[in-house]
Amino acid sequence: MGLLERIICHNTLFYDTCYSLHGFTGFGSRSVMPVLKQRLIKDARPATQVMIDTYMAALGFTKTDQRGRFTNGTYEAWDLLPRNVLVDDEGDLYVVDAEIRKL
């Protein structure tokens, strides 16, 4: 699955931290790379793993045997660890970096 397909999966599941495409850049004529942006989550801190597990369960995902890996039968998401999920002062969680694939 390519980068843009993974971005579409992320935006489908985690619209609060959706990526937007701002343009393209590259190195000479060798490669073209997208420039992506997410909105800033102010005054956020890393979420705990318990918070992440609870949040993903509320979204209909089931934990797998690996820490930070979840599935709902349509998507598999992993690397959902405190370094990649933020929580704000109101307790809202924001997934800012996760690996996702459509099953």
Secondary structure, DSSP 8 states (H G I E B T S, - for coil): --HHHHHHHHHHH-GGG--EEEEEEESTTS-EEEEEE----TT-EE--HHHHHHHHHHTT-EE-SSTT-EE-SSEEEE--STTTEEE-TT--EEE-S-EEEE-
